Amino acid sequence: MLEHQETLSSRVDSAIKNKIINGVRLNTEEGVHLYSDATTEELKELATLIRSRKNQEKVFFNHNFHLEPTNRCIYDCKFCSYSRALKDKEESWELSADEILEKVKKYDDKPVTEIHIVGGVHPDLGLEFFGDVLSRIRSHRPALHRKAFTAVEIHYMCKRAKVSYQDGIKGLIDSGLQSIPGGGAEIFAEEIRAEICADKCTSEQWLEIHRIIHENGLRSNATMLYGHIEKFEHRIDHMNRLRVLQDQTQGFQTFIPLKYRNKNNQMSHIPESLKEEDLRNYAVSRIYLDNIDHIKAYWPMIGREIARLSLDYGVDDLDGTIDNTTKIYSMAGAEEENPTLTTDELVRLIHSAGLDAVERGTLYEVIQEYPFIENNRC
């Protein structure tokens, strides 16, 4: 412990530094202090300390693919480059249940373990349609983990069907839902949501849906859209609300900071965050979210270079193989226009950071380990 204290510079308040090193929870003011005052090197060292404490030298990935049923959407999120209005027939799509199943069947001979289903909020696609989709995927390939629908999508499905969140979620679980992703959280601060996503579900509704998911025995992830008009205090407020819910349910597996990309959307005048800010944000996330086990760098969004560097700033998960099945970030100008990584490429990327690669299932069950071997460490 003292060795870490001696190597850190003095920009972090000594009391805050001691709390971090000794595993004592930071308050919101101390979290903002990390953003505003800590040096990048301090954040790197502290985040690495916590990552190693939680996950040793392991970095996780999985074999997955995405399925996006539609990009037609009733909402008008200013940052979104993916969704299209219903009248936009040239750049929009809408898959039938049969077409969705055909896409799933294309992976029958591949060792994927997870399907990730998210898309736009289509006015005519509700609980019945998506329940049927889940049921058909389960029947076709029972072992494929079905991670599906953001809280925003579930909110609309329940509203459209005039049922409670509890009843709607129970119906989806009965149909085959096994976990949900963390999208749609954006920034919880109401004054920011009013400017960037005023017409979608509220922060409280997002949190309530995840609470109910957890109470029904399912796990979920959580995201935060950063690098637009929010301030440091908004980021910490966002993480704090997640931390409070996690204290109550222990249902969040992974936190995923999502970098705002500024191509082809209504906020394109806002410059994107620079690489150092991205890395600092990963580090603060790892330090502040003491009760969430994993921090993920979603490599299709940030590119392989920053994904590799993020492993030095507290990140211990790189998502998965993807296999060029998502357009959500490529349409916004992400680094990876055709996102695909093989197992060997992911393992080499992780090993280049001197860390052990671990193929996982959706719930972090270990499928195969690829230890990094150098000198006496393996």
Secondary structure, DSSP 8 states (H G I E B T S, - for coil): -HHHHHHS-SSS-HHHHHHHHTT----HHHHHHHHHHS-HHHHHHHHHHHHHHHHTTEEEEE-EEEE--B-B-S---TT-SS-B-TT--SS--B--HHHHHHHHHTTTTS---EEEE-----TT--HHHHHHHHHHHHHH-TTSEEEE--HHHHHHHHHHHT--HHHHHHHHHHHT--EE--TT-----HHHHHHH-TTS--HHHHHHHHHHHHHTT-EEEEEEEESSS--HHHHHHHHHHHHHHHHHH--EEEEEEEE---SSSTTTTS----HHHHHHHHHHHHHH-TT--EEB--HHHH-HHHHHHHTTTT--EEEE---S---TTGGGT-S-SS----HHHHHHHHHTTT-EEEEE-TT--EEEEE---BTTB-
